[in-house]
Amino acid sequence: MISPARVVLGIGSNLGDRIALLAAARRRLEETGSFLIMRASSIVESEPIGPPQPRYLNQVLIGETRLPPEELVAAAKRIETELGRRAALPWGPREIDIDVLAYGALQVRSQSITLPHPEIAGREFVLAPWAEIDADAHVPGLDRTVAALLADLRRDAGRAGRILATVADEGRREMKIVRTLAAVREWRDAVPAAERVGFVPTMGALHEGHRALVARARDECAHAAVSVFVNPFQFGAGEDFASYPRDEAGDAEAARAAGADLLWFAGAGDLYPTTPVVRIDFPDLAARLCGRSRPGHFAGVALIVAKLFHIFRPTRAYFGEKDFQQLQIVRRLARDLDFDVEIVACPTVREGSGLALSSRNRRLSAAGRNAATALYRGLNEARRAFARGERSVQALRATAERCFRAEADVEIEYLELVAPDTLAEAAAATAESVLLVAARIEGVRLIDNVVLGRAEEPPL
């Protein structure tokens, strides 16, 4: 397995809907598995270089890739083509431009690629947004920090690519942090009725899976809101409520980097001023799978989600497919209670090993994380067997179980193939069937799933 490399990309546009094209480029980089965005700068508008043409919008992204440099460049060019870039003269206008600025500490000079990008030191529209998110980074081969290069450039009155403005409310937007219900309602009431609100409810300890949900909300809606609340009513007796990871500073940085407009650190006093007596049950959906070992869990989930939907009144709410049973219950909740919200399912985000990202992963030792990779391996072996023509539920389960049994530390709680909407056990496998697993590793409960007819999710 190739270790991820730290990479700096520059993206720019000066034709068409520039803001939408930059957002589409960010989204496509992650959807194709080419590049995981860790930090994104503000978007800046700059004067063009070369012949007369429209002004450029530019942004710098810092992240990770497992692609070699040449393959990353090729992936970027494919995305440019997909987004409508046409052939252009050097320095000419373009719908979208994706450049690899730096790839770790590599220095490469070849016919196909030059690293770091040869024009970095002379381009304010690259150095300024890069300095915003990593001023102390050293540019390979130049032995200077980004901040020092920018200072040198700005002493040159005749510099090219001068920044003219920072584009408001795009890219890495200013985020408001609130701690009271009254502040959330004040923020929500100020949003114009015609503007979409995207909402991501979380229990904190935000990881790249959460960040992907927030980034999608940011790209698809005028406003992106995130809540953090460790909900006691979805933890059963003996479960890990007290030890559930909490990291306010890390959550704030993750939400800000992903483009959230509002982050609410909710308190129990606001959400549960008295012990609730209302209970929302799902006799069929909640009794299966995780519900068998966690009685009352989904009633707790449904109650807090219903309360948050009332408070935020979102246009769209974003949930990860890793928690597939929860996703189906939230969909049913919204439908049965007539919430005017679109439930958006987002693909599971995985580590390079295939392990699904979870806040609980941080409680695993290195050996435990290695053992946990058997979950996705086993699910994928079953998916490959389905692709080869296997339709027997028992045979597909046995295929996955062989991978699980290879790891002594994996204790399987359940492994079931179900229909996606009802979660009822499938009599025969179809492309829409979902294979779900729950297991304990070093005492940590993990879940995962795959859709049999869907291609594998790309790891980070």
Buried (B, 14 or more C-beta within 10 A) or exposed (E): EEEBBBBBBBBBBBBBEBBEBBBBBBBBBBBBBBBBBBBBBBBBBBBBBEEEBEEBBBBBBBBBBBBBBEEBBBBBEBBBEEBEBEEEEEEBBBBBBBBBBBBBEBEBEEEEBEBBBEBBBBBBBBBBBBBBBBEEBBBBBBEBBBBBBBEBBBEEEEBBBBBEEBBEEBBBBEBBBBEBBEBBBEBBEEBEEEEBBBBBBBBBBBBBBBBBBBBBBBBBBBBBBBBBBBBBBBBBEEBBBEEBBEBEEBBBBBBBBBBBBBBBBBEEEBBBEEEEEEEBEBEEBBEBBBBEEBEBBBBBBBBBBBBBBEBBBBBBBBBBBBBBBBBBBBBBBBEEEEBEBBBBEBBBBBBBBBBBBBBBBEBBEEEBBBBBBBBBBBBBBBBEBBEEEBBBBEEBBEBBBBBBEEBEBBBBBBBBBBBBEEBEEBEEBBEEBBBBBBBEBBEBBBBBBBBBEEEBBBBB
